[in-house]
Amino acid sequence: MTKFCVNAFTEALRQEVTQKHVRVGVLEPGAVNTELVSHNNDTIKDDLAASDAIPEPLEPGDIADNIAFMVTRPRRSSIAELWAMPTSQA
């Protein structure tokens, strides 16, 4: 599923449940320091190694902090979309 598809689905869902006071949002992270790279095939690993690496990617805890921020806003506030990027990537 592409990012565009996720965003379109999220927006459709948000519009569908707004009258029920359900908040729906999407968090779009930049580079995050996870073990995902170790699960890629060798070609993808080589491509990532050859590209300009992000010197200080986000940590999983940074993503958790952003999610906590989104869900702890006052009920009158809804964050539909949040981008979380490493400063060195922005």
Rosetta blueprint (number, residue, H / E / L):
1 M L
2 T L
3 K H
4 F H
5 C H
6 V H
7 N H
8 A H
9 F H
10 T H
11 E H
12 A H
13 L H
14 R H
15 Q H
16 E H
17 V H
18 T H
19 Q H
20 K H
21 H L
22 V L
23 R L
24 V L
25 G L
26 V E
27 L E
28 E E
29 P E
30 G L
31 A L
32 V E
33 N L
34 T L
35 E H
36 L H
37 V H
38 S H
39 H H
40 N L
41 N L
42 D H
43 T H
44 I H
45 K H
46 D H
47 D H
48 L H
49 A H
50 A H
51 S L
52 D L
53 A L
54 I L
55 P L
56 E L
57 P L
58 L E
59 E L
60 P H
61 G H
62 D H
63 I H
64 A H
65 D H
66 N H
67 I H
68 A H
69 F H
70 M H
71 V H
72 T L
73 R L
74 P L
75 R L
76 R L
77 S L
78 S L
79 I L
80 A L
81 E E
82 L E
83 W E
84 A E
85 M L
86 P L
87 T L
88 S L
89 Q L
90 A L
